[in-house]
Amino acid sequence: MRAVQIARAGGDLELVERDVPTPGRGEVRVRVEACGVCHSDMFAKEGVMPATPFPIVPGHEVVGRVDEIGPDVLGDWNAGDRVGVGWFGGACHHCEPCRRGDFITCENGRIPGVTFDGGYADHLVVPADALAHVPDELSSEEAAPLMCAGVTTYHALRTSPARPGDRVAVQGVGGLGHLGIQFAARMGFEVVAVSRGRDKEDLARKLGAHDYVDSEAVDPGRALAEKGGCAVVLATATSGEAISGLIPGLDRRGQLLVAGAAETPLQVDAMSLIGPVASIAGHASGTSIDSEDTLRFARLTDVRPVIETMPLERAPEAYDRMMTGDARFRMVLTTER
Protein backbone atom coordinates (compact mmCIF):
# COMPACT_ATOMS: atom_id res chain seq x y z
CA MET A 1 0.00 0.00 0.00
CA ARG A 2 0.97 3.66 -0.29
CA ALA A 3 1.75 5.61 2.86
CA VAL A 4 3.14 9.06 3.57
CA GLN A 5 5.54 8.82 6.48
CA ILE A 6 7.90 10.97 8.52
CA ALA A 7 11.15 9.12 9.16
CA ARG A 8 12.38 11.26 12.06
CA ALA A 9 11.38 14.29 14.11
CA GLY A 10 11.47 17.33 11.87
CA GLY A 11 11.82 15.17 8.77
CA ASP A 12 10.03 15.52 5.45
CA LEU A 13 6.77 13.87 4.46
CA GLU A 14 7.72 11.09 2.05
CA LEU A 15 5.61 8.71 -0.03
CA VAL A 16 6.63 5.09 0.50
CA GLU A 17 5.35 1.58 -0.17
CA ARG A 18 4.48 -0.54 2.87
CA ASP A 19 2.92 -3.92 3.53
CA VAL A 20 -0.80 -3.74 4.21
CA PRO A 21 -1.13 -4.09 8.02
CA THR A 22 -3.03 -6.92 9.68
CA PRO A 23 -5.42 -6.07 12.55
CA GLY A 24 -4.66 -7.63 15.92
CA ARG A 25 -6.91 -8.51 18.83
CA GLY A 26 -9.71 -5.96 19.20
CA GLU A 27 -8.61 -4.07 16.07
CA VAL A 28 -10.02 -3.42 12.61
CA ARG A 29 -8.40 -2.40 9.37
CA VAL A 30 -9.90 0.55 7.51
CA ARG A 31 -9.44 1.20 3.81
CA VAL A 32 -8.96 4.96 3.77
CA GLU A 33 -11.03 7.10 1.41
CA ALA A 34 -10.21 10.55 2.80
CA CYS A 35 -8.01 12.02 5.52
CA GLY A 36 -8.04 15.60 6.74
CA VAL A 37 -4.83 17.55 7.30
CA CYS A 38 -4.94 19.06 10.79
CA HIS A 39 -2.64 21.55 12.52
CA SER A 40 -2.11 18.90 15.20
CA ASP A 41 -0.34 16.75 12.59
CA MET A 42 2.54 19.04 13.47
CA PHE A 43 2.92 17.05 16.69
CA ALA A 44 4.03 14.07 14.61
CA LYS A 45 5.98 16.08 12.07
CA GLU A 46 8.10 17.80 14.71
CA GLY A 47 8.18 14.97 17.26
CA VAL A 48 6.55 17.09 19.95
CA MET A 49 5.28 14.08 21.92
CA PRO A 50 7.88 11.65 23.30
CA ALA A 51 5.48 8.75 22.65
CA THR A 52 5.65 9.21 18.86
CA PRO A 53 7.42 6.24 17.22
CA PHE A 54 9.36 6.98 14.06
CA PRO A 55 8.85 6.43 11.23
CA ILE A 56 5.23 7.57 11.71
CA VAL A 57 2.33 7.98 9.28
CA PRO A 58 0.36 11.13 10.31
CA GLY A 59 -3.39 11.69 10.05
CA HIS A 60 -6.27 11.59 12.54
CA GLU A 61 -9.23 12.82 10.45
CA VAL A 62 -9.95 9.58 8.65
CA VAL A 63 -12.99 8.26 6.79
CA GLY A 64 -13.09 4.94 4.99
CA ARG A 65 -14.53 1.45 5.08
CA VAL A 66 -13.83 -1.52 7.32
CA ASP A 67 -12.11 -4.15 5.21
CA GLU A 68 -10.82 -6.62 7.83
CA ILE A 69 -11.86 -7.36 11.40
CA GLY A 70 -9.39 -8.79 13.89
CA PRO A 71 -10.18 -11.35 16.59
CA ASP A 72 -12.28 -10.49 19.66
CA VAL A 73 -13.70 -7.25 18.26
CA LEU A 74 -16.68 -6.09 20.30
CA GLY A 75 -19.55 -4.05 18.85
CA ASP A 76 -21.61 -4.02 15.70
CA TRP A 77 -18.86 -3.66 13.11
CA ASN A 78 -18.88 -5.40 9.75
CA ALA A 79 -16.72 -5.46 6.64
CA GLY A 80 -17.87 -2.67 4.33
CA ASP A 81 -19.11 -0.40 7.12
CA ARG A 82 -18.35 3.26 6.48
CA VAL A 83 -16.46 4.59 9.50
CA GLY A 84 -14.52 7.55 10.79
CA VAL A 85 -11.51 7.78 13.10
CA GLY A 86 -10.52 10.96 14.92
CA TRP A 87 -8.04 12.19 17.53
CA PHE A 88 -9.40 9.59 19.97
CA GLY A 89 -7.60 6.40 19.02
CA GLY A 90 -8.90 4.14 21.76
CA ALA A 91 -8.77 3.93 25.54
CA CYS A 92 -7.24 1.35 27.87
CA HIS A 93 -10.48 0.91 29.89
CA HIS A 94 -8.60 0.13 33.11
CA CYS A 95 -6.87 3.35 34.29
CA GLU A 96 -8.64 5.58 36.83
CA PRO A 97 -10.10 8.06 34.29
CA CYS A 98 -11.43 5.16 32.22
CA ARG A 99 -12.91 3.50 35.29
CA ARG A 100 -14.76 6.77 35.90
CA GLY A 101 -15.99 6.82 32.30
CA ASP A 102 -13.75 9.73 31.24
CA PHE A 103 -12.21 8.01 28.24
CA ILE A 104 -10.88 11.13 26.52
CA THR A 105 -8.46 11.67 29.43
CA CYS A 106 -7.32 8.02 29.47
CA GLU A 107 -3.81 7.82 30.91
CA ASN A 108 -2.87 5.39 28.15
CA GLY A 109 -4.95 6.93 25.36
CA ARG A 110 -3.75 6.47 21.81
CA ILE A 111 -3.76 9.02 18.97
CA PRO A 112 -3.81 8.00 15.30
CA GLY A 113 -0.94 9.56 13.42
CA VAL A 114 0.80 10.59 16.64
CA THR A 115 1.28 7.49 18.81
CA PHE A 116 0.58 4.97 16.04
CA ASP A 117 0.27 5.09 12.25
CA GLY A 118 -2.59 7.23 10.98
CA GLY A 119 -4.55 7.99 7.85
CA TYR A 120 -2.05 9.44 5.34
CA ALA A 121 -2.17 5.99 3.74
CA ASP A 122 -4.35 3.54 1.82
CA HIS A 123 -5.05 1.56 5.01
CA LEU A 124 -4.76 1.95 8.76
CA VAL A 125 -5.39 -0.33 11.72
CA VAL A 126 -7.20 1.02 14.79
CA PRO A 127 -8.82 -0.30 17.98
CA ALA A 128 -12.53 -0.92 17.39
CA ASP A 129 -13.49 1.54 20.14
CA ALA A 130 -11.99 4.35 18.02
CA LEU A 131 -14.59 3.90 15.26
CA ALA A 132 -17.59 6.11 14.53
CA HIS A 133 -20.37 5.33 12.06
CA VAL A 134 -20.51 7.82 9.16
CA PRO A 135 -23.93 8.82 7.71
CA ASP A 136 -24.49 8.12 4.02
CA GLU A 137 -25.51 11.76 3.44
CA LEU A 138 -21.97 13.01 4.13
CA SER A 139 -19.26 12.46 1.54
CA SER A 140 -15.99 11.04 2.83
CA GLU A 141 -14.22 14.31 2.00
CA GLU A 142 -16.80 16.33 3.96
CA ALA A 143 -16.87 13.95 6.91
CA ALA A 144 -13.10 13.70 7.41
CA PRO A 145 -12.52 17.17 8.97
CA LEU A 146 -15.52 16.61 11.25
CA MET A 147 -13.56 13.81 12.95
CA CYS A 148 -11.32 16.37 14.68
CA ALA A 149 -12.10 20.02 13.87
CA GLY A 150 -15.80 19.17 13.87
CA VAL A 151 -16.06 17.14 17.06
CA THR A 152 -13.73 19.56 18.87
CA THR A 153 -15.98 22.57 18.26
CA TYR A 154 -19.34 20.78 18.42
CA HIS A 155 -18.61 18.86 21.60
CA ALA A 156 -17.01 21.91 23.23
CA LEU A 157 -20.12 24.00 22.62
CA ARG A 158 -22.67 21.37 23.60
CA THR A 159 -20.94 20.71 26.94
CA SER A 160 -20.32 24.41 27.68
CA PRO A 161 -22.36 26.57 30.09
CA ALA A 162 -24.03 28.37 27.15
CA ARG A 163 -27.70 27.75 26.48
CA PRO A 164 -29.84 28.56 23.40
CA GLY A 165 -30.29 32.31 23.14
CA ASP A 166 -27.03 33.09 24.94
CA ARG A 167 -24.34 35.16 23.27
CA VAL A 168 -21.33 33.10 22.15
CA ALA A 169 -18.19 34.41 20.47
CA VAL A 170 -16.07 32.28 18.16
CA GLN A 171 -12.53 33.54 17.76
CA GLY A 172 -11.03 32.78 14.37
CA VAL A 173 -12.68 32.03 11.03
CA GLY A 174 -10.32 29.23 10.08
CA GLY A 175 -10.22 25.46 10.18
CA LEU A 176 -11.83 25.19 13.62
CA GLY A 177 -13.62 28.51 13.73
CA HIS A 178 -15.58 28.21 10.49
CA LEU A 179 -17.14 25.02 11.89
CA GLY A 180 -17.59 26.50 15.36
CA ILE A 181 -19.62 29.37 13.88
CA GLN A 182 -21.91 26.95 12.05
CA PHE A 183 -22.42 24.70 15.06
CA ALA A 184 -23.05 27.64 17.39
CA ALA A 185 -25.63 29.15 15.05
CA ARG A 186 -27.44 25.82 14.60
CA MET A 187 -27.53 25.36 18.37
CA GLY A 188 -29.46 28.58 18.76
CA PHE A 189 -26.78 30.87 20.14
CA GLU A 190 -26.34 34.53 19.24
CA VAL A 191 -23.01 34.19 17.47
CA VAL A 192 -20.28 36.84 17.30
CA ALA A 193 -17.33 36.00 15.05
CA VAL A 194 -13.97 37.53 15.99
CA SER A 195 -11.18 37.74 13.42
CA ARG A 196 -8.43 40.02 12.17
CA GLY A 197 -9.50 42.45 9.45
CA ARG A 198 -12.75 42.61 7.51
CA ASP A 199 -11.85 40.06 4.83
CA LYS A 200 -13.75 37.20 6.47
CA GLU A 201 -16.79 39.14 7.68
CA ASP A 202 -19.05 38.25 4.76
CA LEU A 203 -18.11 34.58 5.02
CA ALA A 204 -18.62 34.55 8.79
CA ARG A 205 -22.12 35.97 8.36
CA LYS A 206 -22.91 33.44 5.63
CA LEU A 207 -21.82 30.67 7.99
CA GLY A 208 -24.30 31.94 10.58
CA ALA A 209 -22.62 34.69 12.60
CA HIS A 210 -25.02 37.42 13.72
CA ASP A 211 -22.26 39.94 14.40
CA TYR A 212 -18.58 40.45 13.66
CA VAL A 213 -15.65 41.99 15.54
CA ASP A 214 -12.52 43.06 13.69
CA SER A 215 -9.75 42.50 16.24
CA GLU A 216 -7.37 44.74 14.28
CA ALA A 217 -9.74 47.73 14.43
CA VAL A 218 -10.91 47.45 18.04
CA ASP A 219 -9.97 45.76 21.30
CA PRO A 220 -11.95 42.51 20.92
CA GLY A 221 -12.45 41.91 24.64
CA ARG A 222 -13.80 45.42 25.15
CA ALA A 223 -15.98 45.15 22.04
CA LEU A 224 -17.56 41.93 23.33
CA ALA A 225 -18.10 43.52 26.74
CA GLU A 226 -19.86 46.48 25.11
CA LYS A 227 -22.24 44.05 23.42
CA GLY A 228 -23.20 42.72 26.84
CA GLY A 229 -20.54 40.06 27.31
CA CYS A 230 -20.51 36.42 26.28
CA ALA A 231 -21.60 33.29 28.08
CA VAL A 232 -18.84 31.46 26.20
CA VAL A 233 -15.92 32.53 24.06
CA LEU A 234 -14.68 29.63 21.92
CA ALA A 235 -11.00 30.33 21.22
CA THR A 236 -9.54 28.60 18.18
CA ALA A 237 -6.48 30.77 17.47
CA THR A 238 -2.87 29.68 17.95
CA SER A 239 -1.85 32.93 19.68
CA GLY A 240 -1.93 32.98 23.46
CA GLU A 241 -1.88 36.77 23.42
CA ALA A 242 -4.92 36.93 21.14
CA ILE A 243 -6.83 34.45 23.30
CA SER A 244 -5.96 36.30 26.51
CA GLY A 245 -7.33 39.53 25.09
CA LEU A 246 -10.82 38.00 24.94
CA ILE A 247 -11.19 37.45 28.69
CA PRO A 248 -12.68 40.93 29.36
CA GLY A 249 -15.45 39.99 26.92
CA LEU A 250 -16.86 37.31 29.23
CA ASP A 251 -20.18 37.90 30.92
CA ARG A 252 -20.75 37.06 34.60
CA ARG A 253 -19.84 33.40 35.10
CA GLY A 254 -18.75 33.31 31.47
CA GLN A 255 -16.24 30.77 30.23
CA LEU A 256 -13.26 31.10 27.92
CA LEU A 257 -13.18 27.74 26.17
CA VAL A 258 -9.76 27.01 24.68
CA ALA A 259 -9.97 24.60 21.74
CA GLY A 260 -6.99 25.83 19.70
CA ALA A 261 -3.46 24.76 20.63
CA ALA A 262 -1.92 28.18 21.34
CA GLU A 263 1.79 28.27 20.64
CA THR A 264 2.41 30.99 23.25
CA PRO A 265 1.26 31.17 26.90
CA LEU A 266 -2.00 32.76 28.00
CA GLN A 267 -1.66 35.72 30.37
CA VAL A 268 -4.49 36.36 32.81
CA ASP A 269 -5.21 39.15 35.26
CA ALA A 270 -6.65 37.38 38.31
CA MET A 271 -9.27 40.07 38.94
CA SER A 272 -10.66 39.61 35.43
CA LEU A 273 -11.75 36.16 36.60
CA ILE A 274 -12.52 36.83 40.25
CA GLY A 275 -14.83 39.82 39.74
CA PRO A 276 -17.23 38.25 37.21
CA VAL A 277 -16.61 34.71 38.58
CA ALA A 278 -15.42 33.80 35.08
CA SER A 279 -13.38 30.74 34.15
CA ILE A 280 -10.99 29.33 31.59
CA ALA A 281 -11.34 25.73 30.44
CA GLY A 282 -9.53 23.56 27.94
CA HIS A 283 -11.28 21.16 25.60
CA ALA A 284 -9.76 18.00 24.13
CA SER A 285 -11.75 16.81 21.12
CA GLY A 286 -14.08 13.91 22.01
CA THR A 287 -14.44 10.16 21.96
CA SER A 288 -15.68 8.11 19.03
CA ILE A 289 -19.32 8.38 20.12
CA ASP A 290 -18.90 12.16 20.37
CA SER A 291 -17.63 12.10 16.78
CA GLU A 292 -20.65 10.06 15.78
CA ASP A 293 -22.94 12.62 17.44
CA THR A 294 -21.11 15.39 15.58
CA LEU A 295 -21.64 13.69 12.23
CA ARG A 296 -25.32 13.15 12.99
CA PHE A 297 -25.83 16.78 14.00
CA ALA A 298 -23.97 17.98 10.90
CA ARG A 299 -26.21 15.83 8.73
CA LEU A 300 -29.39 17.07 10.41
CA THR A 301 -28.48 20.77 10.35
CA ASP A 302 -26.48 20.93 7.11
CA VAL A 303 -23.17 21.89 8.73
CA ARG A 304 -20.34 21.30 6.25
CA PRO A 305 -16.63 22.09 6.28
CA VAL A 306 -15.14 24.26 3.57
CA ILE A 307 -12.47 22.02 2.04
CA GLU A 308 -9.78 21.70 -0.60
CA THR A 309 -8.87 18.20 -1.75
CA MET A 310 -5.56 16.80 -2.96
CA PRO A 311 -4.48 13.25 -3.81
CA LEU A 312 -2.45 11.36 -1.21
CA GLU A 313 0.81 11.80 -3.09
CA ARG A 314 0.51 15.59 -2.69
CA ALA A 315 0.44 15.36 1.11
CA PRO A 316 3.55 17.57 1.56
CA GLU A 317 1.88 20.36 -0.43
CA ALA A 318 -1.38 19.99 1.50
CA TYR A 319 0.49 20.07 4.82
CA ASP A 320 2.39 23.22 3.81
CA ARG A 321 -0.84 24.96 2.76
CA MET A 322 -2.34 24.13 6.14
CA MET A 323 0.69 25.30 8.13
CA THR A 324 1.00 28.62 6.24
CA GLY A 325 -2.71 29.35 6.66
CA ASP A 326 -3.33 29.31 2.90
CA ALA A 327 -5.91 26.49 3.12
CA ARG A 328 -9.58 27.49 2.86
CA PHE A 329 -10.24 26.01 5.31
CA ARG A 330 -9.42 22.32 5.63
CA MET A 331 -7.12 20.33 3.38
CA VAL A 332 -8.31 16.77 2.70
CA LEU A 333 -6.22 14.00 1.16
CA THR A 334 -7.98 11.45 -1.05
CA THR A 335 -6.75 7.95 -1.89
CA GLU A 336 -8.65 7.31 -5.12
CA ARG A 337 -6.11 6.37 -7.78
matplotlib code that plots the C-alpha trace (Angstrom):
import matplotlib.pyplot as plt

x = [0.0, 1.0, 1.7, 3.1, 5.5, 7.9, 11.2, 12.4, 11.4, 11.5, 11.8, 10.0, 6.8, 7.7, 5.6, 6.6, 5.4, 4.5, 2.9, -0.8, -1.1, -3.0, -5.4, -4.7, -6.9, -9.7, -8.6, -10.0, -8.4, -9.9, -9.4, -9.0, -11.0, -10.2, -8.0, -8.0, -4.8, -4.9, -2.6, -2.1, -0.3, 2.5, 2.9, 4.0, 6.0, 8.1, 8.2, 6.5, 5.3, 7.9, 5.5, 5.7, 7.4, 9.4, 8.8, 5.2, 2.3, 0.4, -3.4, -6.3, -9.2, -9.9, -13.0, -13.1, -14.5, -13.8, -12.1, -10.8, -11.9, -9.4, -10.2, -12.3, -13.7, -16.7, -19.5, -21.6, -18.9, -18.9, -16.7, -17.9, -19.1, -18.3, -16.5, -14.5, -11.5, -10.5, -8.0, -9.4, -7.6, -8.9, -8.8, -7.2, -10.5, -8.6, -6.9, -8.6, -10.1, -11.4, -12.9, -14.8, -16.0, -13.7, -12.2, -10.9, -8.5, -7.3, -3.8, -2.9, -4.9, -3.7, -3.8, -3.8, -0.9, 0.8, 1.3, 0.6, 0.3, -2.6, -4.6, -2.1, -2.2, -4.4, -5.1, -4.8, -5.4, -7.2, -8.8, -12.5, -13.5, -12.0, -14.6, -17.6, -20.4, -20.5, -23.9, -24.5, -25.5, -22.0, -19.3, -16.0, -14.2, -16.8, -16.9, -13.1, -12.5, -15.5, -13.6, -11.3, -12.1, -15.8, -16.1, -13.7, -16.0, -19.3, -18.6, -17.0, -20.1, -22.7, -20.9, -20.3, -22.4, -24.0, -27.7, -29.8, -30.3, -27.0, -24.3, -21.3, -18.2, -16.1, -12.5, -11.0, -12.7, -10.3, -10.2, -11.8, -13.6, -15.6, -17.1, -17.6, -19.6, -21.9, -22.4, -23.0, -25.6, -27.4, -27.5, -29.5, -26.8, -26.3, -23.0, -20.3, -17.3, -14.0, -11.2, -8.4, -9.5, -12.7, -11.8, -13.7, -16.8, -19.1, -18.1, -18.6, -22.1, -22.9, -21.8, -24.3, -22.6, -25.0, -22.3, -18.6, -15.6, -12.5, -9.7, -7.4, -9.7, -10.9, -10.0, -12.0, -12.4, -13.8, -16.0, -17.6, -18.1, -19.9, -22.2, -23.2, -20.5, -20.5, -21.6, -18.8, -15.9, -14.7, -11.0, -9.5, -6.5, -2.9, -1.8, -1.9, -1.9, -4.9, -6.8, -6.0, -7.3, -10.8, -11.2, -12.7, -15.5, -16.9, -20.2, -20.8, -19.8, -18.7, -16.2, -13.3, -13.2, -9.8, -10.0, -7.0, -3.5, -1.9, 1.8, 2.4, 1.3, -2.0, -1.7, -4.5, -5.2, -6.7, -9.3, -10.7, -11.8, -12.5, -14.8, -17.2, -16.6, -15.4, -13.4, -11.0, -11.3, -9.5, -11.3, -9.8, -11.8, -14.1, -14.4, -15.7, -19.3, -18.9, -17.6, -20.6, -22.9, -21.1, -21.6, -25.3, -25.8, -24.0, -26.2, -29.4, -28.5, -26.5, -23.2, -20.3, -16.6, -15.1, -12.5, -9.8, -8.9, -5.6, -4.5, -2.5, 0.8, 0.5, 0.4, 3.6, 1.9, -1.4, 0.5, 2.4, -0.8, -2.3, 0.7, 1.0, -2.7, -3.3, -5.9, -9.6, -10.2, -9.4, -7.1, -8.3, -6.2, -8.0, -6.8, -8.6, -6.1]
y = [0.0, 3.7, 5.6, 9.1, 8.8, 11.0, 9.1, 11.3, 14.3, 17.3, 15.2, 15.5, 13.9, 11.1, 8.7, 5.1, 1.6, -0.5, -3.9, -3.7, -4.1, -6.9, -6.1, -7.6, -8.5, -6.0, -4.1, -3.4, -2.4, 0.5, 1.2, 5.0, 7.1, 10.6, 12.0, 15.6, 17.5, 19.1, 21.5, 18.9, 16.8, 19.0, 17.0, 14.1, 16.1, 17.8, 15.0, 17.1, 14.1, 11.7, 8.7, 9.2, 6.2, 7.0, 6.4, 7.6, 8.0, 11.1, 11.7, 11.6, 12.8, 9.6, 8.3, 4.9, 1.4, -1.5, -4.2, -6.6, -7.4, -8.8, -11.3, -10.5, -7.3, -6.1, -4.0, -4.0, -3.7, -5.4, -5.5, -2.7, -0.4, 3.3, 4.6, 7.5, 7.8, 11.0, 12.2, 9.6, 6.4, 4.1, 3.9, 1.3, 0.9, 0.1, 3.4, 5.6, 8.1, 5.2, 3.5, 6.8, 6.8, 9.7, 8.0, 11.1, 11.7, 8.0, 7.8, 5.4, 6.9, 6.5, 9.0, 8.0, 9.6, 10.6, 7.5, 5.0, 5.1, 7.2, 8.0, 9.4, 6.0, 3.5, 1.6, 2.0, -0.3, 1.0, -0.3, -0.9, 1.5, 4.4, 3.9, 6.1, 5.3, 7.8, 8.8, 8.1, 11.8, 13.0, 12.5, 11.0, 14.3, 16.3, 13.9, 13.7, 17.2, 16.6, 13.8, 16.4, 20.0, 19.2, 17.1, 19.6, 22.6, 20.8, 18.9, 21.9, 24.0, 21.4, 20.7, 24.4, 26.6, 28.4, 27.7, 28.6, 32.3, 33.1, 35.2, 33.1, 34.4, 32.3, 33.5, 32.8, 32.0, 29.2, 25.5, 25.2, 28.5, 28.2, 25.0, 26.5, 29.4, 27.0, 24.7, 27.6, 29.2, 25.8, 25.4, 28.6, 30.9, 34.5, 34.2, 36.8, 36.0, 37.5, 37.7, 40.0, 42.4, 42.6, 40.1, 37.2, 39.1, 38.2, 34.6, 34.6, 36.0, 33.4, 30.7, 31.9, 34.7, 37.4, 39.9, 40.4, 42.0, 43.1, 42.5, 44.7, 47.7, 47.4, 45.8, 42.5, 41.9, 45.4, 45.1, 41.9, 43.5, 46.5, 44.0, 42.7, 40.1, 36.4, 33.3, 31.5, 32.5, 29.6, 30.3, 28.6, 30.8, 29.7, 32.9, 33.0, 36.8, 36.9, 34.4, 36.3, 39.5, 38.0, 37.4, 40.9, 40.0, 37.3, 37.9, 37.1, 33.4, 33.3, 30.8, 31.1, 27.7, 27.0, 24.6, 25.8, 24.8, 28.2, 28.3, 31.0, 31.2, 32.8, 35.7, 36.4, 39.1, 37.4, 40.1, 39.6, 36.2, 36.8, 39.8, 38.2, 34.7, 33.8, 30.7, 29.3, 25.7, 23.6, 21.2, 18.0, 16.8, 13.9, 10.2, 8.1, 8.4, 12.2, 12.1, 10.1, 12.6, 15.4, 13.7, 13.1, 16.8, 18.0, 15.8, 17.1, 20.8, 20.9, 21.9, 21.3, 22.1, 24.3, 22.0, 21.7, 18.2, 16.8, 13.3, 11.4, 11.8, 15.6, 15.4, 17.6, 20.4, 20.0, 20.1, 23.2, 25.0, 24.1, 25.3, 28.6, 29.4, 29.3, 26.5, 27.5, 26.0, 22.3, 20.3, 16.8, 14.0, 11.4, 8.0, 7.3, 6.4]
z = [0.0, -0.3, 2.9, 3.6, 6.5, 8.5, 9.2, 12.1, 14.1, 11.9, 8.8, 5.5, 4.5, 2.1, 0.0, 0.5, -0.2, 2.9, 3.5, 4.2, 8.0, 9.7, 12.5, 15.9, 18.8, 19.2, 16.1, 12.6, 9.4, 7.5, 3.8, 3.8, 1.4, 2.8, 5.5, 6.7, 7.3, 10.8, 12.5, 15.2, 12.6, 13.5, 16.7, 14.6, 12.1, 14.7, 17.3, 20.0, 21.9, 23.3, 22.6, 18.9, 17.2, 14.1, 11.2, 11.7, 9.3, 10.3, 10.1, 12.5, 10.5, 8.7, 6.8, 5.0, 5.1, 7.3, 5.2, 7.8, 11.4, 13.9, 16.6, 19.7, 18.3, 20.3, 18.9, 15.7, 13.1, 9.7, 6.6, 4.3, 7.1, 6.5, 9.5, 10.8, 13.1, 14.9, 17.5, 20.0, 19.0, 21.8, 25.5, 27.9, 29.9, 33.1, 34.3, 36.8, 34.3, 32.2, 35.3, 35.9, 32.3, 31.2, 28.2, 26.5, 29.4, 29.5, 30.9, 28.1, 25.4, 21.8, 19.0, 15.3, 13.4, 16.6, 18.8, 16.0, 12.2, 11.0, 7.9, 5.3, 3.7, 1.8, 5.0, 8.8, 11.7, 14.8, 18.0, 17.4, 20.1, 18.0, 15.3, 14.5, 12.1, 9.2, 7.7, 4.0, 3.4, 4.1, 1.5, 2.8, 2.0, 4.0, 6.9, 7.4, 9.0, 11.2, 12.9, 14.7, 13.9, 13.9, 17.1, 18.9, 18.3, 18.4, 21.6, 23.2, 22.6, 23.6, 26.9, 27.7, 30.1, 27.1, 26.5, 23.4, 23.1, 24.9, 23.3, 22.2, 20.5, 18.2, 17.8, 14.4, 11.0, 10.1, 10.2, 13.6, 13.7, 10.5, 11.9, 15.4, 13.9, 12.0, 15.1, 17.4, 15.1, 14.6, 18.4, 18.8, 20.1, 19.2, 17.5, 17.3, 15.0, 16.0, 13.4, 12.2, 9.4, 7.5, 4.8, 6.5, 7.7, 4.8, 5.0, 8.8, 8.4, 5.6, 8.0, 10.6, 12.6, 13.7, 14.4, 13.7, 15.5, 13.7, 16.2, 14.3, 14.4, 18.0, 21.3, 20.9, 24.6, 25.2, 22.0, 23.3, 26.7, 25.1, 23.4, 26.8, 27.3, 26.3, 28.1, 26.2, 24.1, 21.9, 21.2, 18.2, 17.5, 18.0, 19.7, 23.5, 23.4, 21.1, 23.3, 26.5, 25.1, 24.9, 28.7, 29.4, 26.9, 29.2, 30.9, 34.6, 35.1, 31.5, 30.2, 27.9, 26.2, 24.7, 21.7, 19.7, 20.6, 21.3, 20.6, 23.3, 26.9, 28.0, 30.4, 32.8, 35.3, 38.3, 38.9, 35.4, 36.6, 40.3, 39.7, 37.2, 38.6, 35.1, 34.2, 31.6, 30.4, 27.9, 25.6, 24.1, 21.1, 22.0, 22.0, 19.0, 20.1, 20.4, 16.8, 15.8, 17.4, 15.6, 12.2, 13.0, 14.0, 10.9, 8.7, 10.4, 10.4, 7.1, 8.7, 6.2, 6.3, 3.6, 2.0, -0.6, -1.7, -3.0, -3.8, -1.2, -3.1, -2.7, 1.1, 1.6, -0.4, 1.5, 4.8, 3.8, 2.8, 6.1, 8.1, 6.2, 6.7, 2.9, 3.1, 2.9, 5.3, 5.6, 3.4, 2.7, 1.2, -1.0, -1.9, -5.1, -7.8]

ax = plt.figure().add_subplot(projection="3d")
ax.plot(x, y, z, "-o")
ax.set_aspect("equal")
plt.show()
